[in-house]
Amino acid sequence: GGATFTRLRLMIKSPILASHLQKKYGLMQEIYSDSWDSASNSWIKPDGKDFKKNEARKRFFKHPLWNPPNVEALADHIGGMVKFKDLPEQGFIHAVTTHTNPNEAKRFLNIIFSEADQLIREQDRARAIKRLKYLINKLEEVTNIDHRGSLISLLTKEQGKLMFLDSEGSYTAKIVDPIFVSRNPTSPDTRMMFAIPII
């Protein structure tokens, strides 16, 4: 429902997703390619008078000095890439990302949404399995007929949740429009429209 989609929006800008995407796709080296030396497999520290002056200023005011890109920086970047526009009258939400290359915008949006959606699905599956095990154990201990009936009802509900979690398709929202790539040269973007399932 709406709460699950809210979790998707939060997941998209979280270090949890950024860390997952870095491990799976190496996005930092791709997004910050100008600062990455593939030959030495290391980050390139900026140089020059302006950089040194800026670093000295930061040091004087006790501000953080230059650091190579990290998971937190990647999370901020990804969170800034994807914007959501609510369309309450239609009951839909637009997800929009911009990139100088429209095909890359499409690829990034697809990766970000699908991986965030899957992470939330896995979190909920783990919780459902944990609750299922707890209810099974309680059922073995309880002898009262009424209590057993309540536990069986809860058990059936959790089994239904697991079946839904194992179903195909997106979990946090239903995609009602395919990814659309704008060909406007001044603002290349990609849009994906979501329908929020109301449960």
VENBELFEN-V736308 format. One record per residue. N is the residue number from 1. SS is DSSP state (2 for helix, 1 for strand, 0 for the rest). PHI is phi in whole degrees, 0 to 359 (none if undefined). BURIAL is + if it has 16 or more other ideal C-beta (glycine too) atoms within 10 Angstrom, else -. Layout:
# VENBELFEN-V736308
n: [N,N]
ss: [SS,SS]
phi: [PHI,PHI]
burial: [BURIAL,BURIAL]
This chain:
# VENBELFEN-V736308
n: [1,2,3,4,5,6,7,8,9,10,11,12,13,14,15,16,17,18,19,20,21,22,23,24,25,26,27,28,29,30,31,32,33,34,35,36,37,38,39,40,41,42,43,44,45,46,47,48,49,50,51,52,53,54,55,56,57,58,59,60,61,62,63,64,65,66,67,68,69,70,71,72,73,74,75,76,77,78,79,80,81,82,83,84,85,86,87,88,89,90,91,92,93,94,95,96,97,98,99,100,101,102,103,104,105,106,107,108,109,110,111,112,113,114,115,116,117,118,119,120,121,122,123,124,125,126,127,128,129,130,131,132,133,134,135,136,137,138,139,140,141,142,143,144,145,146,147,148,149,150,151,152,153,154,155,156,157,158,159,160,161,162,163,164,165,166,167,168,169,170,171,172,173,174,175,176,177,178,179,180,181,182,183,184,185,186,187,188,189,190,191,192,193,194,195,196,197,198,199]
ss: [0,2,2,2,2,2,2,2,2,2,2,2,0,0,2,2,2,2,2,2,2,2,2,2,2,0,2,2,2,2,2,0,2,2,2,1,1,0,0,0,0,1,1,0,0,0,0,0,2,2,2,2,2,2,2,2,2,2,2,2,0,0,0,0,0,0,0,0,0,0,2,2,2,2,2,2,2,2,2,2,2,1,1,1,1,1,1,0,0,0,0,1,1,1,1,1,1,1,0,0,0,2,2,2,2,2,2,2,2,2,2,2,2,2,2,2,2,2,2,2,2,2,2,2,2,2,2,2,2,2,2,2,2,2,2,2,2,2,2,2,2,0,0,0,2,2,2,2,2,2,2,2,2,2,2,2,2,2,2,2,2,2,2,2,2,0,0,0,0,0,0,0,0,1,1,0,0,0,0,1,1,0,0,0,0,0,0,0,1,1,1,1,1,1,1,0,0,0,0]
phi: [none,301,295,293,292,299,297,298,298,288,297,302,256,264,297,298,292,302,297,296,293,294,294,274,240,60,294,298,293,278,290,255,299,294,256,248,257,291,293,264,57,211,277,268,281,301,221,110,298,298,295,296,296,296,294,296,297,298,296,297,271,59,268,300,276,302,223,295,307,226,299,296,295,295,298,297,294,295,299,280,287,254,244,248,238,285,238,300,294,272,79,239,227,266,254,233,226,241,197,293,250,303,292,290,300,298,297,298,297,296,296,298,293,296,286,295,300,291,298,293,301,294,299,290,295,298,294,295,295,297,294,297,297,298,294,296,295,295,296,287,269,278,248,298,298,296,296,295,297,294,294,297,296,294,297,297,296,293,295,296,297,296,298,293,295,270,284,278,93,292,261,278,198,266,277,257,235,293,298,248,257,287,256,291,293,276,207,296,212,232,238,229,261,249,256,274,290,265,248]
burial: [-,-,-,+,+,-,+,+,+,-,+,+,+,+,+,-,+,+,-,+,+,+,-,-,-,-,+,+,+,-,+,+,-,-,-,+,-,-,-,-,-,-,+,-,-,-,-,-,-,-,-,-,-,-,-,-,-,-,-,-,-,-,-,-,-,-,-,-,+,-,+,-,+,+,+,-,+,+,+,-,+,+,-,-,-,-,-,-,-,-,-,+,+,+,+,+,+,+,+,-,-,+,-,-,+,+,+,+,+,-,-,+,+,-,+,+,+,-,+,+,+,-,-,+,+,-,-,+,-,-,+,+,-,-,+,-,-,-,-,-,-,-,-,-,-,-,-,-,-,-,+,-,-,+,+,-,-,+,-,-,+,-,-,-,+,-,-,-,-,-,+,+,+,-,-,-,-,-,+,-,+,-,-,-,-,-,-,+,+,+,+,+,+,+,-,+,-,-,-]
